[in-house]
Structures are given as structure tokens and as C-alpha cells.
Amino acid sequence: MAGRNFGCGSSRQTAPENLKMLGVSCVIAPSFGRIFLRNSINIGLPLLECAAAPEAIDEGDVVEVDISGGQILDVTKGIEIRTRPFPPFLRSIIEQGGIFNYARAKLEAMGALDE
């Protein structure tokens, strides 16, 4: 969970990479800095924009996230919060682990990486 406009002013790719290295698997906030959002997607770190989540979820709550369906489940409280799911293209980048893996898979599927 993070605050409004999380990552604003952080145009360096290392900012989301550091979160990922620390074991963060997803960040939920009311809004994100645009460059930070795209850099996060490019390394496979999902960010969910949800204005209701910070007020509904407390520190220490166990949370499960479904990025495909745009669902945030607070397991501790038994409540579901809906948010906008990622478009298929961005979801595919995240699921592949980032833009480089996504591009490699696309090139392999086209036979462009065959030797």
C-alpha cells in the first residue's frame, strides 16, 4: 500500500527495481507517477491504482491480488475491492516478467531468434 502519486519524481528505472529486489510483488495506491508506473510494468512489477484500498486495508492485513480481474482481496477482513484490470498487452508484459522477456517471447514465436 502506498499514498497518492506514489513514485512521482522517480524517473530512474532503479526505483521499481529496488522494490522488486526487496520482495515487493505488487504496489497498490490511489495513483502513481506515470514514468514510475511504466518503469514498473517494464520490469514486471504490477501497480494497481485504487483510491479505496488505502482506506480499507490496514497495516498487517493479508492481501491477495488478481491483476487479470482487477480484484484486491483483503483476506484478513474478508472484503473485496474492485479496481480496473490491466489491459491484455500490459498484463502480458507483467506476466512475462518484464518488457525484455516479453519481446524475447514475441521474437521467438516469430522465429526471429532461430539460429
Secondary structure as GFF3:
##gff-version 3
##sequence-region A 1 115
A	DSSP	alpha_helix	14	21	.	.	.	ID=ss1
A	DSSP	beta_strand	27	29	.	.	.	ID=ss2
A	DSSP	alpha_helix	34	42	.	.	.	ID=ss3
A	DSSP	beta_strand	47	49	.	.	.	ID=ss4
A	DSSP	alpha_helix	53	56	.	.	.	ID=ss5
A	DSSP	beta_strand	63	66	.	.	.	ID=ss6
A	DSSP	beta_strand	71	74	.	.	.	ID=ss7
A	DSSP	beta_strand	79	82	.	.	.	ID=ss8
A	DSSP	alpha_helix	88	95	.	.	.	ID=ss9
A	DSSP	alpha_helix	99	110	.	.	.	ID=ss10
###
